[in-house]
Each structure stands twice: as structure tokens, then as C-alpha cells.
Amino acid sequence: MSVSPALAAPDCPKLIGLVDWGENSTGDISLAPGTSCQFPIPMRGTVSSSDILQKPKYGKLKKLDPTTYEYKAKKRYKGSDTFAIKATGQGPTASGTSVITVNATVK
């Protein structure tokens, strides 16, 4: 009997501008109720640490590793949700801590 590997959630459809480390950014993602997607931290360079700063109200946010999170929208919920990730890292031109605030649209 063979076991098939679990399929990873796809990357979230997102619109987030890249900024340097030490600057905060805001982005938008969208997904269907009850589905999940991965959210890689959109910063250039190396992430040394990250954590959930603000949990979403209508979904779940799970840290997969220091550079990637998975957001799962609540079943039968349609509307907006927000979460924030605090990350520290080193890029080609700057280093520091940034807060990435994500506005999720569940439709």
C-alpha cells in the first residue's frame, strides 16, 4: 500500500509591493470560503525570524517555516479578514524588522 504525499496549498493570489527590510507593507489576497493558500514573505534577502503579530478573525493562519505562512478561510464565510506578520531579515540594501499586514477577501 502506497501513501501519497499531502498536496501543499497553492500560493495566495496576492498584490503586495516589495519594500526594504525595516519598512512596513500592506497587501491583498483573495480566496474562496473553506480554502487555503500559502503566503510567502515578499521581502528580498534572507528572513532570520518571523511570527504572527495579528491573528485573522475569520480564518486560521499557520506558520509553515520562517518564510511561509498558510491562511485558511473559514467555511461558509464571505467577507474581509486581516492578519499581520512581523519579520526580521537582511536584504541587499537594508536590514531590520518589518510588519506585513494582509487584507484577505473571501468570496
matplotlib code that plots the C-alpha trace (Angstrom):
import matplotlib.pyplot as plt

x = [0.0, 1.5, 0.9, 0.5, 2.2, -0.1, -0.7, 0.6, -1.8, -1.2, 0.3, -2.3, -3.2, -1.7, -1.0, 1.9, 4.5, 8.1, 9.7, 13.1, 13.6, 12.7, 9.7, 6.1, 3.9, 0.3, -1.1, -4.2, -5.1, -8.3, -9.6, -12.9, -14.5, -13.1, -9.9, -6.4, -3.3, 0.3, 1.7, 5.5, 7.0, 7.6, 10.9, 14.2, 17.0, 17.1, 14.4, 16.0, 12.8, 9.1, 5.9, 2.2, 1.6, -2.2, -4.3, -7.2, -10.7, -12.5, -9.8, -6.7, -3.1, -0.4, 3.4, 4.9, 8.5, 10.1, 9.4, 6.0, 2.5, -0.7, -4.0, -7.3, -10.6, -13.5, -16.1, -19.3, -17.7, -17.7, -16.2, -12.9, -10.3, -6.9, -3.7, -0.2, 3.2, 6.3, 9.5, 13.2, 15.8, 18.7, 18.3, 20.7, 20.2, 18.8, 18.1, 15.6, 12.1, 9.0, 5.3, 3.4, -0.4, -2.5, -6.2, -7.9, -11.0, -13.0, -15.6]
y = [0.0, 3.3, 6.6, 9.7, 12.9, 15.6, 18.3, 21.7, 24.6, 26.9, 30.4, 33.0, 35.2, 38.4, 42.0, 43.2, 45.7, 44.9, 47.1, 47.1, 45.5, 47.9, 49.3, 48.1, 46.9, 46.1, 43.6, 42.0, 38.3, 36.6, 33.1, 31.1, 30.1, 27.0, 27.0, 27.7, 29.2, 29.8, 33.3, 33.6, 36.7, 39.0, 40.6, 40.4, 38.8, 36.4, 36.1, 35.4, 35.2, 35.8, 35.5, 36.2, 39.7, 39.7, 36.6, 36.7, 36.8, 34.7, 32.2, 30.4, 31.4, 28.8, 29.3, 26.7, 28.0, 31.4, 32.5, 31.0, 31.0, 29.3, 31.1, 29.1, 30.9, 29.8, 27.6, 29.5, 32.9, 35.6, 39.0, 40.5, 39.4, 40.8, 39.4, 40.7, 39.1, 40.6, 39.5, 40.4, 39.9, 41.2, 42.3, 43.7, 47.3, 47.2, 45.1, 45.3, 44.3, 44.8, 44.3, 42.9, 43.5, 41.3, 42.1, 38.9, 38.9, 35.7, 35.4]
z = [0.0, -1.0, 0.7, -1.5, -0.2, 1.0, -1.5, -0.4, -0.7, -3.7, -3.2, -2.4, -5.3, -4.0, -4.7, -2.4, -3.2, -2.3, 0.3, 2.0, 5.4, 8.2, 6.2, 6.7, 3.9, 3.2, 0.7, -0.5, -1.2, -2.3, -1.9, -1.7, 1.6, 3.2, 1.0, 2.0, 0.3, 1.2, 1.8, 1.3, 2.9, -0.1, 1.0, -0.9, 1.0, 4.0, 6.7, 10.1, 12.1, 11.8, 13.9, 13.7, 15.0, 14.5, 14.0, 11.5, 12.9, 10.3, 9.3, 10.6, 10.0, 10.4, 10.3, 8.0, 8.3, 8.9, 5.3, 4.6, 6.2, 5.3, 5.6, 5.6, 5.2, 7.4, 5.7, 4.6, 5.5, 2.8, 3.5, 4.6, 7.1, 8.2, 9.6, 10.2, 10.2, 11.9, 10.2, 10.6, 8.0, 5.8, 2.2, -0.4, 0.7, 4.2, 7.3, 10.1, 11.2, 9.0, 9.6, 6.7, 7.0, 4.7, 3.8, 2.7, 0.6, 1.0, -1.9]

ax = plt.figure().add_subplot(projection="3d")
ax.plot(x, y, z, "-o")
ax.set_aspect("equal")
plt.show()
